[in-house]
Amino acid sequence: MFQMVQNLLLTRFGAYTLVFDARDLAPAAPEVKRTDAHFYLRFWLRAIGLYARGAPVFLVGTHVGGSPADGVAALSAADLAH
C-alpha cells in the first residue's frame, strides 16, 4: 500500500532512514536474500531520488554484530547500481 502512495509522502523537505538487515547483504547469505535486499534498497533509494531529490538519506544496517567478521560487505553506491 505504501508503495502506491509514496509520491504523496516523499518530499525534499523530509529526511529518510532506510533500515535493512545487513546479514542479507553478506557474501554468505543465500543468493535470494542478497538479491531481494539489493532490490528493495535500490527501489527506495530511487523513489527518494525521484520524489525527494536532495533530501538526506541515512542507511542503517542492523544485526552487523551477529555476522561473521568477513560476512558483511561494505555497502557502496556501486553495489546498488546493478
C-alpha positions as CSV (number, residue, x, y, z in Angstrom):
1,M,0.0,0.0,0.0
2,F,2.7,2.5,0.9
3,Q,4.4,2.0,-2.5
4,M,1.2,3.1,-4.1
5,V,1.1,6.5,-2.3
6,Q,4.8,7.1,-1.9
7,N,4.8,10.0,-4.3
8,L,2.4,11.8,-2.0
9,L,4.6,11.2,1.1
10,L,8.1,11.6,-0.2
11,T,9.2,15.3,-0.4
12,R,12.5,17.1,-0.5
13,F,11.7,18.6,2.9
14,G,11.9,15.2,4.7
15,A,14.8,13.1,6.0
16,Y,14.7,9.4,5.3
17,T,16.2,6.4,7.0
18,L,16.3,3.1,5.2
19,V,16.7,0.2,7.7
20,F,17.8,-3.2,6.5
21,D,19.2,-6.4,7.9
22,A,22.9,-6.3,6.9
23,R,23.2,-10.1,7.1
24,D,21.1,-10.2,3.9
25,L,24.0,-8.5,2.1
26,A,26.7,-10.7,3.4
27,P,28.5,-12.9,0.9
28,A,27.5,-16.0,3.0
29,A,23.8,-15.1,2.7
30,P,21.7,-17.1,0.2
31,E,21.6,-15.5,-3.3
32,V,17.8,-14.9,-3.0
33,K,18.2,-12.8,0.2
34,R,21.1,-10.8,-1.3
35,T,19.0,-10.2,-4.5
36,D,15.9,-9.1,-2.5
37,A,17.9,-6.8,-0.2
38,H,19.6,-5.1,-3.2
39,F,16.2,-4.8,-5.0
40,Y,14.5,-3.1,-2.1
41,L,17.3,-0.8,-1.2
42,R,17.6,0.3,-4.9
43,F,13.8,0.7,-5.1
44,W,13.6,3.0,-2.1
45,L,16.8,4.9,-3.0
46,R,15.4,5.5,-6.5
47,A,12.0,6.5,-5.2
48,I,13.6,9.0,-2.8
49,G,15.8,10.3,-5.6
50,L,12.8,10.7,-7.9
51,Y,10.3,12.3,-5.4
52,A,12.6,13.9,-2.8
53,R,15.7,14.8,-4.7
54,G,18.3,16.4,-2.4
55,A,16.7,15.1,0.8
56,P,19.1,13.5,3.3
57,V,19.1,9.6,3.4
58,F,20.5,7.5,6.1
59,L,21.2,3.8,5.6
60,V,21.1,1.8,8.8
61,G,22.3,-1.8,8.6
62,T,21.1,-3.9,11.6
63,H,22.5,-7.2,13.0
64,V,26.1,-6.3,12.0
65,G,27.5,-7.8,15.2
66,G,25.7,-11.1,14.6
67,S,27.6,-11.7,11.4
68,P,31.0,-13.4,10.9
69,A,33.9,-10.9,10.6
70,D,34.0,-11.3,6.9
71,G,30.3,-11.8,6.5
72,V,29.1,-8.2,6.0
73,A,30.3,-6.4,2.9
74,A,30.6,-2.6,2.8
75,L,27.6,-1.2,1.0
76,S,28.5,1.4,-1.7
77,A,26.8,3.2,-4.5
78,A,28.3,0.7,-6.9
79,D,26.6,-2.2,-5.0
80,L,23.2,-0.6,-5.7
81,A,23.9,0.3,-9.3
82,H,23.5,-3.1,-10.8
